[in-house]
Amino acid sequence: MSHKLNLSIVGTIALLTSLVGQLDAGIPTVSAIKVRGSTWVPTGDYEIPTGGPSQLDTLSWPQIDEIKIHFSENVSVSQSDFGLFGVNTPVYSPSSFSYDAGTFVATYMLGTPLTADKLLLQVKESITSVATGDNLDGDWTNTSSTYNSGNGSAGGEMLFRFNVLPGDLDNDGTVSGTLSSPPLSGTGDYAPFVAAFNDVGDGVNIQFEDLNGDGAVSIFDVSPISGNIGTSLPSGEPVVVPEAGTYAILGSFLAIAAPAIRGRRL
């Protein structure tokens, strides 16, 4: 009797655990977009801020070659569910892709680090929940929305804007300034570097002035600025470029339909 009772309790607990898991699993959303350089020491990610103009603050590190997309739950996802587009480079192709089902993080890796560009990350609604099969709720308004993505209904891709300009520490869209010593002083993009180098900091986080990603602010962080003097973000905005197959399908349709259209009497 006791043995049967224990089995019953165990079964009930298992059932309740399963039901709770199903209740917790809802419509999948994007909970964060982060970037990092694969050579950064110490390892760590930078979460792109949201909810205002700071989403478009220039990312000034020259080593960014990984984009990490965090989801609210375990999802079924592949490399084809993402796209990365720019102005200077209309279409970026990943060198590799991975997904961690334990942390719900997809990593989109590039063969070379990002250079000066306005970027548009596409996270497609074809991504689905492993638990429920619901499509991604990715609806997003740039410089206004905050994590998590979505409007509460399944469906809707996420089109997420961000900017990269190596060396642009003062976030004005152009790398400029002068550096002089002694004493060490600087203007433009050199000014935040000098403040951090002299242990004054920028009042927020010297992570930004660690331009070479070695975990410290040193004279070696000057080259990402000096090597990009005069570089600016491009004008215009990035747009989603349809895959080549889309044009091929459209071309085939027109080739078949055109004779029929021409033959119709109006």
FENZI-V278325 format. One line per field, one symbol per residue. ss: DSSP state (~ for helix, > for strand, _ for the rest). burial: 1 if it has 9 or more other ideal C-beta (glycine too) atoms within 8 Angstrom, else 0. A space follows every 10 residues. Layout:
# FENZI-V278325
ss=???
burial=???
This chain:
# FENZI-V278325
ss=_~~~~~~~~~ ~~~~~~~~~~ ~~~~_____> >>>>>>>___ _____>>___ __~~~~_>>_ ___>>>>>>> >___>>__~~ ~>>>>>____ >>_>>>>>>> ____>>>>>> ______>>>> >>>____>>_ ____>_____ __________ _______>>> >>>>______ ___>____>> ____>>__~~ ~~~~~~~___ __________ ________~~ ~_~~~~____ _>________ ___~~~~~~~ ~~~~~~~~~~ ~~~___
burial=0000000000 0000000000 1100111111 1111111001 0000010101 0000111111 1111111111 1111100000 1111111000 1101001011 0001111111 0011011111 1111101110 1001111111 0100100011 0000011111 1111111111 0001101010 0001010111 1111111000 1100010111 1110001000 1111110110 1111000100 0000000000 0000000000 000000
